[in-house]
Each structure stands twice: as C-alpha cells, then as structure tokens.
C-alpha cells in the first residue's frame, strides 16, 4: 500500500494550537485508502443516568487499548490518530490494519455485552467514500505537551462518518466470543476522582461545533485565545496535576476494572491487584521511578481533542466560567457555534500502562459522565436548531 506510515511520518508541529490554526497549510489530506472506525456505547446517556459513568468510561478506554494492542502485536510500528470521547472512540487507520482491528473490536463488543449488558457499536467507512461526497478531512500532528503529540482534525469528515456508521449499525449475530482476541493488557483505573487544586476551581467538560465547516479554523482559534485569556495556558488549566493524584484502594473499583479487562472474573487477579495498589502508595511516594511516573501522567493525559469539534476537559475559576459562558452564548446567538457544557467538581481518569517508565496514556473525563452529560445538552440544542 505504501501509505500505511502516513501518520507515523507526519511531522510533529511544535507551534501553539492557536498558531497551528492560523494557517490551513499546516494541515494535510488523509490518504483516501485509509478508513475511519467509530465505536460508541448505545444509550450511554441512560447508562450515565443510572450511575454507570465509570463503566462507560472504562469501556471507551478499553476500545482504544484493544486497538493499540492489536497494532503493537503486529509489530508494524504504525502510529494512528485516535480520539477518546467518554462513551466511545474514533480511529483513522490504514487498510493494512482494517480487518484485524475490526475483528478485535467486534470481539470486544461481545465481551462488553456479556459482562456489562451494554451495547458497544462498531462500524467503519472508507475515507475515499467520504471524500467522494466532497466532505473535508484534514489533519495535523500537534505537540500538545513535551511528551504527547495529538492529531488535530479540521472538516466535518469524522462527524459525518459517525452519523453514517450509527445509522448503518447492525448487531453482531452468530459470532462467538474468542478469549484469545481480548487484547486489554495495560488497562488500569486506580485513581480517586481528581479534584482541582484550589477551592474556587471547577472542572469543565466542553463540546463545541461550528455551524459552518469553512469557519472552523478561525472560530476555534478565537475560542482558544479566549480560553487562554480567561483561564491561562493549556498547562495552567490542565486538570491532572501530580500533587492531587490519590490512589483508590477500593476492591469494588478493581472488580469493575476486571469485568472489562478479563474474559472471566478471577479472585486471585482481584487480590493481586488490590495488594499492588496498596504497595503503589509507597512506590509513588518514595521511589524515584514512582515519582517520575507521577510527573509524567499530566504530560501524557488526553484532555484536549479537536476532531472537527473541540472536546476538552479543563479546570476553571467560577467567576471566569460565567464570562466564558456569556461569550459562547453570544457565538451561539450569532449562529456560529453550538456547544454543550458540563460543570463538575472533579475529573476522572482511566489508564493504559504497558511500562511505567515510557509507555503509558491517560484518558480524562469529568465526573457525573462529563462528556456524555455535555453531549446531552449539545444534542438538545442541535435538535431545537433542526426543528426551526
């Protein structure tokens, strides 16, 4: 195919996000031989309302871990763009990986249905089919922190792909779950809710979409500049800070994790991981490796995504939230954007840890189903707009 290393070779852009959005030439076209895969939990809002937000988060994280482990096992050294959405995930992948990833994700979906009674929808569409309908899809690789580079996407391609995939979703039948296709090594979720460092701070989960695809770049640039002026730099508003990370020693938490990460429940796994978590307190407080790992977590946390829409979790002072909401309301009134916002007291984190020294990623959401709750507000506004 020749282009499977397209994203691997894409140069990391060290400009700030605002500078990156200054110029469309900073973005390139995704090869039309690539594919988009979307996974999402059906009726996730209902699940969150029933108190299953931790489970919803874990399932979405597990989908990402399944895909990254599939690629790792194939030893092809291929890097792909992916996005965590709280109740699902989106991947952009080369053809060479398509069949193996779909096989693993469909198998993971059967596992989720069996262990949680939630339905994880899995679907795909080719970039070629999207581009044939003149749908835009451009990408850049942005160096968000010293250790984390993320994909930044412009255009409505991923949003339209998700709509098409959800409409065409067909339930898997006559397929048996295969234990040896469950690739969830490295799944961990041992942290307490992460509260902001200052009393007056809240955690915001924010979704923003532009009404005109052609204005995405300039509108998002202005919004990010506004966020910077009100809430400080990206690092300043980052919800994951080393000094406010506390381990959760609850056996129930490990049990919930085990239901997702293992094919069968296992008491020795439960006890082993509980003891490891107890020892973890010493490891993180007193060992050099443990302290280094803690310091890296904030650097390797996914708290900002731009997949054609802005999805972000950040901390903010209460009085500035009022000014920012007024600003967004005005943009909405001017028919430039639609936004959904969920304001809460803490963030939650699920983790992918292969190696505490270098290979770990952390997926962040707000409490009370952060992104899913913001999406509920967003969808209501979108429905009202379409009805007018």
C-alpha positions in Angstrom: 0.0 0.0 0.0 2.9 2.3 0.7 0.9 4.9 2.7 0.4 2.9 6.0 3.2 5.0 7.6 1.5 8.3 6.5 0.6 9.4 10.1 3.8 7.9 11.6 5.9 10.0 9.3 3.7 13.2 9.6 5.9 15.8 11.1 5.1 16.9 14.7 4.1 20.6 14.8 5.6 22.5 17.7 3.6 25.7 17.3 0.9 26.5 19.8 -2.6 25.4 19.0 -3.6 29.0 18.2 -0.6 29.3 15.8 -1.4 26.0 14.2 -4.9 27.1 13.4 -3.6 30.4 11.8 -2.9 28.7 8.5 -4.6 25.8 6.6 -1.3 24.9 5.0 -0.3 23.4 8.4 -2.8 20.6 7.7 -2.6 17.8 5.1 -5.0 15.4 3.5 -5.5 11.9 4.9 -4.9 9.3 2.2 -8.1 8.1 0.6 -7.0 4.5 1.1 -7.4 4.9 4.9 -10.5 4.1 6.9 -12.5 5.6 9.9 -13.6 3.3 12.6 -16.1 4.5 15.2 -17.1 2.7 18.4 -19.8 4.1 20.7 -22.0 2.9 23.6 -25.6 2.8 22.7 -27.8 4.7 25.1 -24.8 6.0 27.0 -26.8 8.9 28.5 -29.3 6.4 30.0 -26.3 4.4 31.4 -24.8 7.5 32.9 -28.1 8.5 34.5 -28.2 5.0 36.1 -24.8 5.7 37.7 -22.8 3.6 35.3 -20.5 6.5 34.2 -17.3 4.7 35.5 -18.2 1.6 33.5 -19.0 3.8 30.3 -15.5 5.4 30.6 -13.7 2.1 31.1 -15.5 0.6 28.0 -14.4 3.5 25.8 -10.8 3.3 27.1 -10.8 -0.5 26.6 -11.7 0.1 22.9 -8.6 2.3 22.5 -6.4 -0.2 24.4 -7.7 -3.1 22.2 -6.8 -1.2 19.0 -3.3 0.0 20.2 -2.5 -3.5 21.5 -3.6 -5.0 18.1 -1.2 -2.8 16.3 1.6 -3.4 18.8 1.2 -7.2 18.5 1.6 -7.0 14.7 5.0 -5.2 15.2 4.4 -3.0 12.2 5.5 0.2 14.1 2.4 2.1 12.7 1.1 5.1 14.5 -2.6 6.1 14.1 -4.7 9.1 15.0 -7.4 8.3 17.6 -9.9 10.2 19.8 -11.4 9.4 23.2 -15.0 10.5 23.6 -16.0 9.5 27.1 -18.6 7.0 25.7 -16.7 5.9 22.6 -13.7 6.4 20.4 -12.8 7.2 16.8 -9.8 5.8 14.9 -8.3 6.6 11.5 -6.4 3.6 10.2 -4.6 2.3 7.0 -6.2 -0.6 5.1 -3.5 -3.0 6.2 -4.9 -2.9 9.8 -8.6 -2.8 9.0 -9.6 -6.4 9.2 -7.5 -7.3 12.3 -8.8 -4.2 14.2 -12.5 -4.8 13.3 -12.1 -8.5 14.3 -10.7 -7.5 17.8 -13.3 -4.6 18.3 -16.3 -6.8 17.4 -15.0 -9.5 19.7 -14.5 -6.8 22.4 -18.1 -5.7 21.8 -19.4 -9.3 22.5 -17.3 -9.3 25.7 -18.9 -6.0 26.8 -22.4 -7.2 26.1 -21.8 -10.4 28.1 -20.1 -8.6 31.1 -22.0 -5.3 31.4 -25.2 -5.7 29.3 -24.2 -2.5 27.4 -24.1 -2.5 23.6 -20.8 -1.2 22.1 -21.5 -0.3 18.4 -18.6 -0.8 16.0 -18.6 0.4 12.4 -16.3 1.6 9.6 -16.4 3.8 6.5 -13.6 4.5 4.0 -12.0 7.9 3.7 -12.5 7.5 -0.1 -16.3 7.3 0.3 -16.4 10.4 2.4 -14.2 12.4 0.0 -16.3 11.3 -2.9 -19.1 13.4 -1.3 -16.8 16.4 -1.1 -16.6 16.1 2.7 -13.5 17.7 4.2 -11.0 15.9 6.3 -7.6 17.4 7.0 -5.1 16.6 9.8 -2.0 17.8 11.6 0.1 16.3 14.4 0.4 18.7 17.2 2.9 18.6 20.1 0.5 19.3 22.9 2.9 18.7 25.8 6.6 17.8 25.9 5.7 14.1 25.8 2.3 14.0 24.0 1.6 14.6 20.3 -2.1 14.5 19.3 -4.0 14.6 16.0 -5.8 17.8 15.1 -8.6 17.4 12.5 -10.3 20.1 10.5 -13.5 19.4 8.5 -16.7 17.6 9.2 -15.4 14.2 8.0 -15.3 12.4 11.3 -18.7 13.8 12.5 -20.4 12.7 9.3 -18.6 9.3 9.4 -20.0 8.8 12.9 -23.6 9.7 11.8 -23.4 7.2 8.9 -21.9 4.4 11.0 -24.6 4.8 13.7 -27.4 4.7 11.2 -26.0 1.6 9.5 -25.1 -0.3 12.7 -26.0 -4.0 12.5 -26.0 -6.1 15.6 -23.4 -8.9 15.6 -25.1 -12.3 15.4 -23.8 -15.9 15.1 -20.3 -14.8 16.2 -18.8 -16.5 19.2 -16.6 -14.6 21.7 -13.0 -15.6 21.5 -11.0 -15.2 24.6 -7.6 -15.1 22.8 -8.8 -12.0 20.8 -9.3 -9.9 24.0 -6.3 -7.6 23.9 -6.6 -5.5 27.1 -3.2 -5.7 28.6 -2.2 -2.5 30.4 -5.8 -1.4 31.4 -5.8 0.3 34.8 -8.1 2.6 36.6 -6.8 3.0 40.2 -7.2 6.7 40.9 -9.6 8.6 43.0 -11.6 11.4 41.5 -9.1 14.2 40.8 -10.2 17.5 42.4 -8.9 20.9 41.3 -6.1 22.3 43.5 -8.0 25.4 44.5 -11.4 25.6 46.2 -12.8 28.1 43.8 -12.0 25.9 40.7 -14.4 23.7 38.9 -13.8 21.1 36.1 -15.5 21.9 32.8 -16.3 19.3 30.1 -16.9 21.2 26.8 -18.0 20.2 23.3 -18.1 22.9 20.6 -19.1 22.5 16.9 -19.1 25.2 14.3 -22.3 25.7 12.1 -20.2 26.4 9.0 -17.4 24.0 8.3 -15.5 26.7 6.4 -15.2 28.8 9.6 -13.8 26.0 11.9 -10.2 27.2 11.9 -10.9 30.9 12.7 -13.7 30.3 15.2 -11.7 27.6 17.1 -8.6 29.8 17.1 -10.7 32.7 18.6 -12.2 30.4 21.3 -8.9 29.0 22.3 -7.5 32.6 22.6 -10.5 33.5 24.8 -9.8 30.4 27.0 -6.2 31.4 27.3 -7.0 34.9 28.4 -9.6 33.8 30.9 -8.2 30.5 32.3 -4.4 30.7 31.5 -2.2 28.5 29.4 -3.0 24.9 28.5 -0.7 23.7 31.2 -2.3 26.0 33.8 -5.9 24.7 33.1 -4.8 21.1 32.9 -6.9 19.1 35.4 -4.3 16.4 36.0 -1.7 17.7 38.4 0.8 15.4 40.1 0.1 16.6 43.6 -3.6 15.9 43.5 -3.4 12.3 42.4 -4.5 9.8 45.0 -4.9 6.1 44.7 -8.2 4.4 45.2 -7.9 1.3 47.4 -11.4 0.1 46.9 -11.8 -3.6 45.9 -15.0 -2.6 44.1 -13.1 -0.4 41.7 -10.7 -3.2 40.8 -13.7 -5.5 40.4 -15.3 -3.1 37.9 -12.0 -2.9 36.0 -11.7 -6.7 36.0 -15.2 -7.1 34.4 -13.9 -5.1 31.4 -10.3 -6.2 31.2 -10.6 -10.0 31.7 -12.7 -12.6 29.9 -13.5 -14.3 33.2 -13.7 -12.9 36.8 -10.7 -14.1 38.8 -10.3 -13.8 42.6 -6.5 -14.1 42.5 -6.3 -11.3 40.0 -8.5 -9.2 42.3 -6.4 -9.8 45.3 -3.1 -9.4 43.5 -4.1 -6.0 42.0 -5.5 -4.8 45.3 -2.2 -5.6 47.1 -0.3 -3.9 44.2 -2.5 -0.8 44.7 -1.7 -0.8 48.4 2.0 -1.1 47.6 1.6 1.6 45.0 1.2 4.3 47.7 4.8 3.6 48.8 6.1 3.2 45.2 4.7 6.6 44.2 5.7 8.5 47.3 9.2 7.1 47.9 10.7 5.5 44.8 12.4 7.5 42.1 10.6 5.6 39.3 7.3 6.1 41.0 7.8 9.8 41.3 8.9 10.1 37.7 5.8 8.2 36.6 3.5 10.5 38.6 5.2 13.5 37.0 4.6 12.1 33.5 0.9 11.5 34.0 -0.1 15.1 33.4 2.2 15.2 30.3 0.5 12.1 28.9 -3.1 12.9 29.7 -5.6 13.3 26.9 -7.6 16.4 28.0 -7.9 18.2 24.6 -9.2 16.9 21.2 -10.0 18.6 18.0 -11.7 16.1 15.7 -13.7 18.7 13.7 -15.2 19.6 17.1 -13.5 20.8 20.2 -13.7 18.3 23.1 -11.9 19.3 26.2 -11.7 18.9 30.0 -10.1 21.7 31.9 -10.2 23.5 35.3 -11.6 27.0 35.7 -12.3 29.6 38.3 -16.1 30.0 38.9 -16.3 33.8 38.1 -14.4 33.2 34.8 -16.8 30.4 33.8 -19.6 33.0 33.8 -17.7 35.3 31.4 -16.8 32.4 29.2 -20.4 31.0 29.1 -21.6 34.5 28.1 -19.0 34.6 25.3 -20.1 31.1 24.0 -23.8 32.1 24.3 -23.2 35.1 22.1 -21.4 33.0 19.5 -24.4 30.6 19.5 -26.8 33.5 19.2 -24.8 34.7 16.2 -25.3 31.2 14.7 -21.5 30.5 14.6 -21.4 27.5 17.0 -23.4 25.0 19.1 -21.9 24.0 22.5 -22.6 21.6 25.3 -21.0 22.1 28.7 -20.9 20.1 31.9 -19.5 21.8 35.0 -18.5 19.5 37.8 -16.3 19.2 40.9 -13.6 16.7 39.7 -12.2 14.8 36.8 -11.8 11.0 36.4 -9.1 9.1 34.7 -8.7 5.7 33.1 -5.2 4.5 32.1 -3.3 2.4 29.6 0.0 1.3 31.2 2.4 -1.0 29.4 5.5 0.4 31.1 5.6 3.0 33.9 8.8 4.5 32.5 7.8 5.4 29.0 4.6 3.6 27.7 1.5 4.9 29.3 -1.5 7.0 28.3 -4.3 8.5 30.4 -7.9 9.3 29.3 -9.7 12.0 31.2 -13.3 12.9 31.6 -15.4 14.8 34.2 -17.4 13.2 37.0 -21.1 12.5 36.5 -20.4 11.4 33.0 -18.7 14.6 31.9 -18.5 14.4 28.1 -21.8 12.3 27.9 -23.6 15.0 30.0 -22.2 17.8 27.9 -23.3 15.9 24.8 -26.8 15.6 26.2 -27.0 19.5 26.3 -25.4 19.7 22.9 -27.9 17.2 21.2 -30.9 19.1 22.7 -29.7 22.4 21.2 -29.0 20.7 17.8 -32.5 19.1 17.8 -34.1 22.5 18.5 -32.0 24.1 15.7 -33.0 21.4 13.2 -36.7 21.9 14.1 -36.6 25.6 13.3 
